[in-house]
């Protein structure tokens, strides 16, 4: 019984390490094209980018998108200052974090929203998910800082943040106690 538990823990840790290595490899080898490197031009427009939305839907109520479809991302040159991310609990409007992202993936499929010595915050457009990687101890204090930066950068409430797909992880090299599991956002638990 104890051996099975140890094997399961080792397998879970290996899965997290492999996933982390893949994300790191993708980010480190992804060189943004010159057109995306500067991000998206700033604008005072407050229109949201919503697929297949009429002007009345953009300025009025937003349609509920099927969460199985990918969330839209602003296109280069977009004047939108916010965009919508479809979730299973409805659409969440977020600030256009592509404008100030530390790095936008060259294919536009995501962005490294914030790179901080203590944490990274990434967005993956195909499934509309976010990953917060805690890179320093104390883990819980850094998670609190990262959560605050996440809320501020996206311009969302805690309730709306809880509707989004957010994985909060810790590499084993940082803290073996917290590695191998999704810590989640503390205010959603």
Secondary structure, 3 states (H helix, E strand, C coil): CHHHHHHHHHHHHHHHHHHHHHHHHHHHHCCCCHHHHCCCCCCCCCCEECCCCCHHHHHCCCCCCCCCCCCCCCCCCCCCCEEEEEECCEEEEEECCCCCCCEECCCCCEEEEEECCCEEEEEECCCCEEEEEECCCCHHHHHHHHHHHHHHHHCCCHHHHCCCEEEEEECCCCCCCCCCCCCCCHHHC
